[in-house]
């Protein structure tokens, strides 16, 4: 188990990546923009795409924010 509250899982067959925040799956993202929207929904309204890319709160599994293909 990691100490990071946000986990982005590896891309699936459709290029979607599950997004988990504090142990709850919020849905699937298909881009960094989608991850930013999930973060905003989770209470970080000021977050944008660059916040997602640079954040130490996010654990990227199966590739970083540039990987969206299975």
Rosetta silent file (secondary structure, phi, psi, omega in degrees, C-alpha in Angstrom):
SEQUENCE: XXXXXXXXXXXXXXXXXXXXXXXXXXXXXXXXXXXXXXXXXXXXXXXXXXXXXXXXXXXXXXXXXXXXXX
SCORE:     score description
SCORE:     0.000 S_00000001
   1 L     0.000  137.580 -179.343    0.000    0.000    0.000 S_00000001
   2 L   -93.565  166.259  175.612    1.293    3.418   -0.881 S_00000001
   3 L   -90.821    1.094 -176.807    1.074    6.580    1.146 S_00000001
   4 L   -87.812  132.705 -175.896   -0.302    8.507   -1.828 S_00000001
   5 L   -76.894  -13.483 -178.673   -4.026    9.295   -1.694 S_00000001
   6 E  -122.228  129.843  177.321   -4.523    9.218   -5.481 S_00000001
   7 E  -124.972  129.560  173.964   -3.780    6.237   -7.718 S_00000001
   8 E  -109.244  116.561 -175.284   -4.068    6.246  -11.498 S_00000001
   9 L   -81.431  164.514 -179.796   -4.144    2.649  -12.750 S_00000001
  10 L   -59.773  154.830  178.969   -2.645    1.362  -16.016 S_00000001
  11 L   -62.074  143.027  174.559   -4.614    1.955  -19.211 S_00000001
  12 L   -91.465 -170.658 -176.720   -7.229   -0.647  -20.099 S_00000001
  13 L   -60.055  -28.399 -178.329   -8.063   -1.924  -23.599 S_00000001
  14 L   -92.446   -0.342 -178.743   -9.999    1.266  -24.350 S_00000001
  15 L    88.002    4.437  177.754   -7.255    3.613  -23.115 S_00000001
  16 L   -86.306  147.269  178.795   -9.115    4.463  -19.914 S_00000001
  17 E  -123.980  125.201  177.569   -7.333    4.571  -16.568 S_00000001
  18 E   -64.704  143.107  179.738   -9.198    4.038  -13.295 S_00000001
  19 E  -117.733  120.983  178.476   -8.845    6.904  -10.839 S_00000001
  20 E  -116.268  128.229  177.288   -8.864    6.124   -7.111 S_00000001
  21 E  -124.400  122.655 -179.163   -8.947    8.879   -4.499 S_00000001
  22 L    50.796   41.866  175.728   -8.723    7.961   -0.803 S_00000001
  23 L    83.096   -0.308 -178.491   -9.577    4.342   -1.595 S_00000001
  24 E  -112.732  126.397  175.874  -12.658    5.140   -3.693 S_00000001
  25 E   -74.497  120.206 -179.472  -12.752    4.572   -7.462 S_00000001
  26 E   -90.095  -21.321 -179.321  -14.153    7.773   -8.969 S_00000001
  27 E   147.999 -162.141 -179.979  -14.252    6.518  -12.548 S_00000001
  28 E  -113.808  137.607  176.382  -12.096    6.230  -15.640 S_00000001
  29 E  -107.917  146.836  177.569   -9.995    8.975  -17.135 S_00000001
  30 L  -117.182    3.564  179.066   -8.954    9.132  -20.773 S_00000001
  31 L  -166.554  168.460  175.778   -6.618   12.116  -20.417 S_00000001
  32 H   -61.889  -34.820  177.940   -4.862   14.328  -17.880 S_00000001
  33 H   -59.512  -40.478  177.287   -7.769   16.748  -18.304 S_00000001
  34 H   -64.334  -41.172  178.444  -10.134   14.021  -17.048 S_00000001
  35 H   -61.848  -42.300  178.397   -7.904   13.385  -14.020 S_00000001
  36 H   -59.915  -39.811  178.637   -7.969   17.125  -13.241 S_00000001
  37 H   -63.796  -40.714  176.940  -11.791   17.026  -13.382 S_00000001
  38 H   -63.036  -41.096  179.465  -11.837   14.114  -10.903 S_00000001
  39 H   -64.006  -38.870  177.300   -9.509   16.031   -8.596 S_00000001
  40 H   -63.869  -42.022  177.487  -11.816   19.045   -8.783 S_00000001
  41 H   -62.518  -33.234 -179.161  -14.782   16.815   -7.923 S_00000001
  42 L   -79.336    0.970  174.741  -12.801   15.479   -4.953 S_00000001
  43 L   115.042   -2.551  179.781  -12.502   19.018   -3.566 S_00000001
  44 L  -101.959   68.927 -172.024   -9.438   20.483   -5.260 S_00000001
  45 L   -59.152  -26.974 -177.131  -11.369   22.985   -7.394 S_00000001
  46 L   -84.823   -2.073 -175.603   -8.302   24.979   -8.420 S_00000001
  47 L   -73.242  138.257  174.076   -6.488   21.997   -9.921 S_00000001
  48 L  -124.036 -172.236 -176.922   -5.616   21.983  -13.603 S_00000001
  49 H   -60.660  -40.292 -179.063   -3.696   19.665  -15.895 S_00000001
  50 H   -68.072  -32.264  175.819   -0.261   20.901  -14.784 S_00000001
  51 H   -63.378  -40.645  179.084   -1.165   20.289  -11.138 S_00000001
  52 H   -63.513  -47.272 -177.134   -1.988   16.691  -12.034 S_00000001
  53 H   -63.321  -36.957 -174.123    1.267   16.189  -13.950 S_00000001
  54 H   -93.075  -11.668 -169.706    3.431   17.677  -11.174 S_00000001
  55 L   -66.868  137.209  173.335    1.632   16.390   -8.064 S_00000001
  56 L   -85.554   -4.958 -179.918    3.411   14.265   -5.498 S_00000001
  57 L   -82.566  -12.699 -172.987   -0.025   13.096   -4.279 S_00000001
  58 E  -106.545  130.721  171.999   -0.564   10.922   -7.356 S_00000001
  59 E  -102.495  117.833  178.668    0.843    7.445   -7.929 S_00000001
  60 E   -95.497  118.362  177.932    0.882    6.620  -11.637 S_00000001
  61 L  -105.111  136.531  178.417    0.809    2.874  -12.293 S_00000001
  62 L    75.874   24.454  178.881    1.645    1.456  -15.697 S_00000001
  63 L   120.289  154.705 -176.439    3.149    4.688  -16.977 S_00000001
  64 L   -80.008 -164.195 -175.409    3.031    8.367  -16.199 S_00000001
  65 L   -66.065   -9.537  178.225    0.618   11.066  -17.288 S_00000001
  66 L   -91.180   -5.219 -175.225    1.687   10.732  -20.920 S_00000001
  67 L  -101.385  114.872  179.642    0.568    7.060  -21.196 S_00000001
  68 L  -132.429   10.583  178.198   -3.049    6.520  -22.314 S_00000001
  69 L  -118.562  144.050 -179.533   -2.784    3.472  -24.562 S_00000001
  70 L   -75.717    0.000    0.000   -2.850   -0.177  -23.503 S_00000001
